[in-house]
Amino acid sequence: DIVMTQSPLSLPVTPGESASISCRSSQSLLHRNGDNHLDWYLQKPGQSPQLLIYLGSFRASGVPDRISGSGTGTDFTLKISRVEAEDVGVYYCMQGLQAPLTFGGGTKVEIK
Amino acid sequence: QVQLQESGPGLVKPSQTLSLTCNVSGGSISTGGYYWTWIRQFPGKGLEWIGYTDYSGSTYYNPALKSRVTISVDTSRNHFSLRLTGGTAADTAVYYCARTGYCMGGRCYRFDYWGQGALVTVSA
């Protein structure tokens, strides 16, 4: 199975500042068609996960442009610019290249 | 707006079968083009992909669970279901149903709609 490793585990942020979350995979997620099969999800407190980013860098419908995904191969980053209170929750990366699909352990973002 | 809603017993005895249903509204499963998926979240918050079905009943399972899992679809009722046999405490989790339009074999991405989740506890 592909192992997904996120860091940091916890990320306290000040409103208005930026935050970055790292996700590394044990194997390259780059498909031969050039797509990186890496999604980002946010689970807000008491809610189910919601899609933020797919294929490494494509924003899902309704996701603000201050949230962005980047990276290729085995190293990926989710960046949140100008953090707001609504951004708190646990962020998960997920690889979709190879069955079984696997998730990172999560990064908890909280407001300082 | 598509909505998914899980339902089923919240308590299952050890060795018994865990059964859940996901009711889909705001769209028809029989239209095709989507993959109807089960994902679970353990008490420690880790997420595990269980598998999916499409509208025709074609399935793909997590190899680690394959011997115990059945995912089925009922297009007449616009729902799909999960059965997990031989329940143990390790199966205690919140079970989510979700939808994606992007699967090829066991490769999927872009889960755009999720249910609210159903807590299932396996305990005597």
Chai-1 contact restraints between the chains, C-beta under 6 A:
chainA,res_idxA,chainB,res_idxB,connection_type,confidence,min_distance_angstrom,max_distance_angstrom,comment,restraint_id
A,H37,B,Y109,contact,1.0,0.0,6.0,A-B,restraint_1
A,D39,B,Y109,contact,1.0,0.0,6.0,A-B,restraint_2
A,S48,B,Y96,contact,1.0,0.0,6.0,A-B,restraint_3
A,S48,B,W114,contact,1.0,0.0,6.0,A-B,restraint_4
A,S48,B,Q116,contact,1.0,0.0,6.0,A-B,restraint_5
A,S48,B,G117,contact,1.0,0.0,6.0,A-B,restraint_6
A,P49,B,W114,contact,1.0,0.0,6.0,A-B,restraint_7
A,L51,B,F111,contact,1.0,0.0,6.0,A-B,restraint_8
A,L51,B,D112,contact,1.0,0.0,6.0,A-B,restraint_9
A,Y54,B,Y109,contact,1.0,0.0,6.0,A-B,restraint_10
A,Y54,B,R110,contact,1.0,0.0,6.0,A-B,restraint_11
A,G96,B,R107,contact,1.0,0.0,6.0,A-B,restraint_12
A,G96,B,C108,contact,1.0,0.0,6.0,A-B,restraint_13
A,G96,B,Y109,contact,1.0,0.0,6.0,A-B,restraint_14
A,L97,B,R107,contact,1.0,0.0,6.0,A-B,restraint_15
A,A99,B,G106,contact,1.0,0.0,6.0,A-B,restraint_16
A,P100,B,W49,contact,1.0,0.0,6.0,A-B,restraint_17
A,P100,B,N62,contact,1.0,0.0,6.0,A-B,restraint_18
A,L101,B,W49,contact,1.0,0.0,6.0,A-B,restraint_19
A,F103,B,L47,contact,1.0,0.0,6.0,A-B,restraint_20
A,G106,B,K45,contact,1.0,0.0,6.0,A-B,restraint_21
